[in-house]
Amino acid sequence: MSPDEIAARMDGRLTDVGGGRFEAFLPSPMVQNHAAFIELLDDGALACLWFGGTLEGKSDISIYGTTLASGADSWGPSVRLSHDPDRSEQNPVLWRNGKGEWQLFHTAQPSGNQDECLLRARPISVENGALSGAEPRDLDLPLGSFIRGRFVRRSDGAWMMPIFRCISRPGQRWNGSHDTAAVAVSTDEGQSWTMSEVSGSIGSVHMTIVPLDGDHMVAFYRRRQSDFVHRSESLDGGVTWSAPAPTDVPNNNSSINVIRLADGRLAMVCNPISSATSSDRRASLYDEIEEGDDRPDATGGCSPIWGVPRAPMTLCVSTDGGLTWPIRRIIDDSPGTCLSNNSVDGRNKELSYPYLLEGADGALHVAYTYFRRAIKYVRLPAGWIDGEHS
C-alpha cells in the first residue's frame, strides 16, 4: 500500500480477514507512527501507545495512545499524552503501581542524540475509554537510559525496569556502538532508582524480562550487531544476570517482544533476518537528521549494523525457556525496506517494533509499525500458533 492508501485505512475499525483473525490500522493525526506498546486495562479494554510526529528524533515526536473497549469493533480516537517542544519523546511503556494507578514511562531526547536521553514518568488516567496524562517528572537515572520492555515486579515487591544504556563518547556522536543492558530497580514504587549493569552485554539492547518459575527469569535482547536475538538468565529472581548468549533466531538490529503464554511456552514477535542474509545498509538510525552535527561517529565498542530489512513480522514459539524457537509463523510480510525513516515518500516498507499480549481467552494481540506510516493491530485466535484457523 502507498502512504495515502494506508492513511485512508487509519480509522481504527476492526476488519475480519478470515480464520478468526481481525486487523485494524490505528487512528493518528501524525504522518509517522512507530514503537507500539500494548496493554490490558482493568476493565478488559486494550490500550495501545506509540510515538508520532514527522520523523523519529525530531522535536515534534510525542507519545500518543488509544483504547479498544471490550467487545468493541473499533479503536477510539488517538490522544496526545506528552509534548516537549525541545525533545523527541519515544518508546512508551505503561506500568501500574502498587495502588493500581497507571503510569506512562517514556524517553525524551534532543534530535538523534540518544546518549542525552531523559526518562520521564507521568500518571495516566482512563475515563470513558479516553487516556489522559498528567505532568511528567524526570527519573533519577543517568542520561542515555532508554526503555522498551515491560517492567517486572520482583518477589520482594521491587520494580525492575529493563534499560538499555546509550553510552556517551566525549566529542563523538552516538551511533549505538557502546550500548549496554542494565536493570533499574525501585523499592519505593518508582520514586527513586538504582541501576546494575548486565555483564558482557555490549550491543545487547531492548532487554525484555520474562519470569519463568520460582526465582528463574530469562531476558531477550535486540542486537546492534544484527546477528541473533540474545538471551540471558537470572536464577536469583532478577538480582543478577548471566552474559547474553545467542539463540537460534536471527536479529536485524530491530526490536523484539517476548511473553510467557498461559500454557508455559514462550512466544516472541520479531523479524528473523540478519546482516548475514541481507546486504542492505544505511549509515545510522538518524542519518536523515544529522546535518549540521560535525562530530565523528563514536569509535570502539561493537560495530552496529543498520538498514537490514524489517520483515517479515513473525511469531516464534519456544518450549525450552527460549533456548530454541522451532515454531515460526508469519503474521505479516513485506519487502521490509528500512533505508529511510521517511513515512510519506513510500520508500519505507518495514513491519517492525512489535508488542504482544495474550488475552484471557487465549487470543493473541499484536501491535507493530506498518511502513512507518501507521500502527497496525492484529488479533489472532487461540490455536493460531499451532496451525489452527490457517
N, C-alpha and C positions, 0 to 999 in steps of 0.2 A: 504493500500500500504506500501511496505517496503521503507526505506530511499533511496535505489538505484532506485526503481521504481518512487518515487517522483522526484528525481533528473533528471531522464530521461525525465520527462514532463516539466521541468522548462525552457521552451523556449519562454514563453510569448504569445503563439498563442491562440487566442480565439477559443473555441470549442463550437459548437451548441449542447446543450444537450436536446433540445426539449422544446416546450411550450414557445418559445421566450426567453429562458434562455441561457446565454453564460458564460463559465468559462475559466480561464487561471491560470497557475502557473507561477509566475513572474520570470524572469531570475535573477540569482545571483550566483557569484562565491563562496559564503560562504556556509558552512555546516549548520550554524544556522542563521535563519531569523525570526524576531519577531517584534511585535509592529508597525503594519502598520498605516499609515496616508494617507488619500486620499483627493485630492482637484481638483477643476475645474479651469483650467488656462484660460487666457484671450481669446485665440483662439479656445476654445472649447475642447482642449486636456485635458486629465486627467493626473494628477501627482500622483504617489504613492511613499511614502518614508517609510523606516523601518530601523531597525538596524540589522547588520550582523557580524558574526565572528565565533569563535569556541564555545563559551559558555558565556551566559549572565553574566556580571560582570567582565570578563577578559578584559585585556587592548587592545586586538585586535578587540574589538567590535567597529564598526564605522557606520555612517549613510550612507545608500545607497538610490538611487532613480531611477525611470524610468518613461517614459511617454507613453501614448496611444493617438496618434493623432486622431482627429475627423474622424470617418469613417474607421479607420484602422482595420486590422484583427489581429494585433499582437502588443504587447508592445515592446518598444525599449530595447536596451541593458541597463543594470544597470550601474550606475556611483557611485563611492565612493565620498561622499560630505564632509567628515570630517576625520581627522586622528590625534588623540592624542595618542602617543605610551605609555602613562602612565595612561590613564583613559579609562573606558568603556563608550562610547558615545551612548546614548539611547534616546528613546521617541521623535522622530522628530515631529515638528509642523510647518507648513507653514503659514505665515501671510503677508498680503500686507499693506504697509504703506500708508500714505496719498498721496504720489506721485505716487502710483501704483506700487511700487517696491516690489518684493517678498523678504522675509527674512526667513531663516531657524533658528528656535529655537530648542535647544536640551539640554539634560542633559549630564554631564560628571563627573563620579565618580571613585574613586580608589577601585578596587575589588568589594566586596559586601557591601561596606560602603556607603549606600545611604545618611546617615547623613553628609557626606563630599562632597556631590554633588555640582558642579558648574552649573549655567545656562549660556549658550552661544548663541550668535546670529551671523549670517553671511549673507551677501547679496547673493541672488540666482538669476542666470540668466538662460534663456531658449533660446537656439539658435539651429535652425534646429532640434527641438524636443529633444535636449540633455540638461540636467541640469548641471550646474557647480556652484561651491561655492567659494566665496572669503574668505579672512582671517577672523577668528572669533574674537569676543570680549566678555569678561565676563560681565554679568549683575550685577548691584549693589544690589543684594539680598542676604539674609543670606544663608550660607552653608546649604545643605539639602533641598533646594527648588526644587521640581520636577514638571514637566508638563506632560500633556497628552491630555487635551481637547482643542478644538478650542478657539481662542481668540474671544472676542465680543467687538464691539465699542459702548460706551455709547452715549446717545443722545447729550451730551456736547462735543463729539469728543474724549474723553479719551479712551485709550485701557484698557480692562480688561483681564488679564491673569489668568485663574484659576490655583491655586497652590495646591499641597499637600506637607506639611512640614514634612520631616523625621527628627524628633527631636533627637538631640544627648543627650545621658546619660553618664556623666563622668565615665570612667572606664568600661563601658558596651558596648556590641556590638549591633548595630541596629538590630531590629527584627520586626519593624512595630508597636510596642505596644504603641507608643506615637505620631503616625502620626495624623495630623490635617489638615483641609482645610483652605485655605485663598484665597484672591483675590489680585493680584498685579495690580496696576494702574499706567499708564504712561500718562502724559498730553503733552509730547514732542516727540511723535512718537517713543517711545521705548528707548530714550536716558537715562532716569532716571526713577526710580520706587519707589513707596511707597506700603506698604502691610498692609492689615487688615485681621484679623482672622475671620473665621466663628464660632460663638459661639456654644458650645456643639457638636463639630464635631470630637472628638477623635475617630479614626478608620474609619472615612469617608474620602475617598481619590478619586483621579481621578475626581475631580469636573468637570462636564460638564454643561455649562450655556446655556440655551435656552430662547431667548426673546419671549414673547407672544405678548400682545397688550399694547400699551402705555408704562407705566413705570413698567408693570408687567413682571417679569422674574422668571423662575424656574431653579433649578440646581439639578443634579442627581449624585449619588456617589456610587462607589465601596466600599465594606465594609471589613475591615481587620477581623472582627468577623465572616465573612462568614454566614451572616443571610439573610438580604434582601437588595435590592437596596434601598437607602435612597433618600429623596427629601427635598429641602428647597425652600423658596420663597423670592423674593425681590419685594417690592411694590414701591420702590423709584428709579427704573432704575439701580439697581445693587450696590447702595451705601451701603446698609445694607442687611443682610440676616437672616432669621429665622434659628433656630437649625434644622439640618437634622432629618427627621422622616421616618419610614419605609413605603414603598409602598407594593403592593402585589406580587412583583417579587422577587423570591429568588436570592441570590448572593453567589458566591463561592470564594470570595476574588480574583476576576479576573476582568479585565477591561470591561467597557460598553461604548456605544456611543449612543447619543440621538440627533435627529434633529426634527425640525418642518417641516411637509410636506406642500406642496402648498395648500392643502385643509384644513389646520388648525390643523389636527391631529398631535400627536407626535408619532415618531417611534423610537424604541430602539432595538439595536442589543446587545445580551448578551448570557450568559449561565444560564438559570433559574434553578439552582440547588444550594443547600446549604449544610452546615455541618449537618443539621438535616436529610438529606436523603442519606448521604454517610459517611462511616466510614474511608475512605482513608485519611491519614495524612502523612505529612513529617515534619521534624524538622524546616526548614525555607526555604525561597526562594533560599538562596545561600549555602545550606548545602554541596554542592559538591565542593565549592572552599574556604571553611573556615578553611582548615587545616593550622595550624601554628598561628592562631589567638586564643590565650588562654583566651581572655576576656569572662566573662559570658554574657549571653543574658540579654538585658535590662529588668528590673523588673518594676512592677506597670503599670499604664495606662490600656489599654484594653488587651484582650487575643487573639492575632491573630491566625487564623487557616489556615494552608497551606496544599495543597495537595488534596483538594476536586476536583473531575473531572471537566475538562473544555470542556464540550459538553452537549447537542447539541448546535450548533450555531443557534440561534433563533431570529426571528424578532417579536417584541411585539408592539402593537398599542394602544394608549390611546386617548380617546375623551374628557377627563375631566382635561386636563392640567397635566397629569402624576400622578394623584392620584391612578388610577386603570388601568390595562392593560389587557382587556378581550380577545383581539385578539392576538393569538400567533401561528406563523407558522415557522416550522423548515426549515432552509436553508440547513443545512448540519449536519451529525451525525457521531459519532464515540464513542468508549469507553471513550474518554476524559481523559485517564490516564495521570497524570502530576506529578508523584512521583519523576521524574528525569527531568532535563532540557536538558539532552543529546539528540542530534539530529541524531546521527549516529548508535546507537545500537538498535533502533526500539522499545524502551520501551515507549517513549512519544507518546501519541495519542491525544494531545489536539487540539481543534479548539477554538482559543482564540483571545483576543485583537482586536476586530473588529472595523472598521470605516465605516461610512455610509454617502452617498451623494445622493441627488435626482437631476436628470437631468431635463433640461427644458421640455423634452418630457414625464416626469413622471416616467421614468425608475429609478430603484434604483441601485446604485453602492456600492458594499460591498467588503472590503479587510480585510483579517484576517490571523492569523498564522495557518499553517497546519502542525501538528506534530513537531513543532519547526524546521522543515526542509525547509519549503517554505512559501512564502506569496501567498495565493490563492485569486484570484479576481473573483467575481460573479456579473453578470449584470442580474437584474430581471426586466421583462417588466412591464409597467404601468398596474395596476389592479391585479398584483400578490398577493398583500397584502390581497385582498378581495376574493381570491379563484379563480380568473380567471387564465387561462393558466396552470392549475394544471396538 
